[in-house]
Amino acid sequence: MSGDFGNDFITIMDEDGVEIEMEHLDTFDIDGRLYMCFLPADMDEDDENYGVMIFKVITEDGEEILYPVDDDDELERAFDIYLERQLDEDDD
């Protein structure tokens, strides 16, 4: 997913089988684990029910699969790194 030519979008299916189009915000590594951050593409800026969604990327049988981060400490660490990266990008 390259941001060289604009935003990237993917479609994921939630646990209820509903398809959600997501805008890719960032990808980064923490201690050898890959994480990806997304926003729902149809998100209204005033909607407080949505926010940045962070997934772990796990490779199974050669295929990358996105898993939600269930551990609160791991999620907080990943979100902090995402915010730091966004602040660094804004400074550039």
Protein Blocks (a to p, Z undefined) as FASTA:
>chain_A
ZZkloccddddddfkopacddddfbdcdeehiacdddddfklcfklmkbccdddddddee
hiacddddfblklmmmmmmmmmmmmmmmmmZZ
